[in-house]
Amino acid sequence: MTTNAPVNLWTSSDHARDYLGRADSILHRAEGEATLLEFIPKTARRVLDLGTGDGRLLALVKSELTARETVRDGHAAIEAVAIDFSPAMLEAAGKRFAVDSSVTIVTHNLDHPLPTLGKFDAVVSCFAIHHLVHERKRALYAEIYSLLNRGGVFCNLEHVASPTPGLHEEFLHRIGYTIETEDPSNKLLDLETQLKWLREIGFVDVDCHWKWRELVLLAGRRS
């Protein structure tokens, strides 16, 4: 059973590598990622990825933006910042972007306020923020809002709480886990509360644009 206790196993390299070994097999993940790409502004030039892991999502975003530039025969540079604190994840992201000078990898634990990073046209995250205690989730959302340029978007492909224990158990069964074996690092929060927070902070056009059981895409824009 998930709690809001400050437990986080992601400093463990074994824990991180276990996740990376099954990341490609997460049911319906590609659907959520494809939907997220639809909401990245066509003119985005600076992107921040929070909890980048091995850089999977950021690579997809960069590829999408680069393809759009190719279609328009444009030449504007795309810059990206990737944040994580897990040594195994940082190593994997470093390998992925080893020859890509447009990506800056920053070691930072999202439990703490974000460092000075400048402004961004898009902030993305994938299955990371649910590891934070609820109070920190809301504080981070506010920090993200302050980092966005006008018209910038926040897209969070996330794991949220089910409305009932029965639905939660069904979800775990679908992804090969049980109540006893689920990640104790998870601090799941309901979708409605997080949408409400985003609106209160000042995001507009806030909605859940994709959902499969406990996996969702939340997005909002800074006007």
URHU-V807047 format. One record per residue. N is the residue number from 1. RES is the residue in one letter. OMEGA is omega in radians with two decimals (none if undefined). Layout:
n | res | omega
N | RES | OMEGA
N | RES | OMEGA
This chain:
n | res | omega
1 | M | -3.13
2 | T | 3.12
3 | T | 3.04
4 | N | 3.13
5 | A | -3.08
6 | P | 3.09
7 | V | 3.12
8 | N | -3.10
9 | L | -2.99
10 | W | 2.97
11 | T | 3.14
12 | S | 3.13
13 | S | 3.12
14 | D | 3.14
15 | H | -3.13
16 | A | -3.12
17 | R | 3.08
18 | D | 3.11
19 | Y | -3.12
20 | L | -3.14
21 | G | -3.12
22 | R | -3.06
23 | A | -3.10
24 | D | -3.07
25 | S | 3.13
26 | I | -3.06
27 | L | 3.03
28 | H | -3.11
29 | R | -3.10
30 | A | 3.10
31 | E | 3.13
32 | G | 3.14
33 | E | 3.14
34 | A | 3.11
35 | T | 3.11
36 | L | -3.10
37 | L | -3.14
38 | E | -3.03
39 | F | 3.07
40 | I | -3.10
41 | P | -3.14
42 | K | -3.10
43 | T | -3.10
44 | A | 3.12
45 | R | -3.13
46 | R | -3.02
47 | V | 3.07
48 | L | 3.11
49 | D | -3.09
50 | L | -3.07
51 | G | -2.96
52 | T | -3.08
53 | G | 3.11
54 | D | 3.10
55 | G | -3.08
56 | R | -3.09
57 | L | -3.13
58 | L | 3.11
59 | A | 3.10
60 | L | 3.13
61 | V | -3.14
62 | K | 3.12
63 | S | 3.12
64 | E | -3.13
65 | L | 3.11
66 | T | 3.12
67 | A | 3.12
68 | R | 3.12
69 | E | 3.14
70 | T | 3.13
71 | V | -3.11
72 | R | -3.13
73 | D | 3.12
74 | G | -3.08
75 | H | -3.12
76 | A | -3.11
77 | A | 3.07
78 | I | 3.13
79 | E | 3.14
80 | A | 3.03
81 | V | -3.13
82 | A | -3.10
83 | I | 2.98
84 | D | 3.11
85 | F | 3.13
86 | S | 3.13
87 | P | -3.13
88 | A | 3.12
89 | M | 3.13
90 | L | 3.10
91 | E | -3.13
92 | A | 3.11
93 | A | 3.11
94 | G | 3.10
95 | K | -3.11
96 | R | -3.05
97 | F | -3.05
98 | A | -3.11
99 | V | -3.13
100 | D | -3.08
101 | S | -3.14
102 | S | -3.12
103 | V | 3.05
104 | T | -3.14
105 | I | -3.08
106 | V | 3.07
107 | T | -3.11
108 | H | 3.09
109 | N | -3.09
110 | L | 3.00
111 | D | -3.09
112 | H | -3.13
113 | P | -3.12
114 | L | 3.06
115 | P | 3.08
116 | T | -3.03
117 | L | -3.05
118 | G | -3.10
119 | K | -3.08
120 | F | 3.06
121 | D | 3.11
122 | A | 2.99
123 | V | -3.12
124 | V | 3.07
125 | S | -3.11
126 | C | 3.04
127 | F | -3.11
128 | A | -2.98
129 | I | 3.13
130 | H | 3.05
131 | H | 3.13
132 | L | 3.03
133 | V | -2.97
134 | H | -3.13
135 | E | 3.14
136 | R | 3.06
137 | K | -3.08
138 | R | 3.12
139 | A | 3.13
140 | L | 3.09
141 | Y | 3.12
142 | A | 3.10
143 | E | 3.12
144 | I | 3.13
145 | Y | -3.10
146 | S | -3.13
147 | L | -3.04
148 | L | 2.94
149 | N | 3.07
150 | R | -3.09
151 | G | 3.13
152 | G | -3.07
153 | V | 2.98
154 | F | 3.13
155 | C | -3.06
156 | N | 3.02
157 | L | -2.80
158 | E | 3.07
159 | H | -3.08
160 | V | -3.11
161 | A | 2.99
162 | S | 3.12
163 | P | -3.09
164 | T | 3.07
165 | P | 3.14
166 | G | 3.11
167 | L | 3.09
168 | H | -3.13
169 | E | 3.09
170 | E | 3.11
171 | F | 3.14
172 | L | 3.13
173 | H | -3.12
174 | R | -3.10
175 | I | 3.02
176 | G | -3.14
177 | Y | 3.02
178 | T | 3.07
179 | I | -3.08
180 | E | -3.04
181 | T | -3.13
182 | E | -3.06
183 | D | 3.12
184 | P | 3.08
185 | S | -3.11
186 | N | 3.05
187 | K | -2.96
188 | L | 3.13
189 | L | -3.09
190 | D | -3.11
191 | L | -3.04
192 | E | 3.13
193 | T | -3.09
194 | Q | 3.05
195 | L | 3.12
196 | K | 3.11
197 | W | -3.11
198 | L | 3.13
199 | R | 3.13
200 | E | -3.13
201 | I | 3.11
202 | G | 3.08
203 | F | 3.06
204 | V | -3.10
205 | D | -3.12
206 | V | 3.11
207 | D | 2.93
208 | C | -3.00
209 | H | 3.11
210 | W | 3.13
211 | K | 2.90
212 | W | -3.11
213 | R | -3.09
214 | E | 3.13
215 | L | -3.02
216 | V | 2.94
217 | L | 3.03
218 | L | 3.13
219 | A | 3.07
220 | G | -3.06
221 | R | 3.02
222 | R | -3.07
223 | S | none
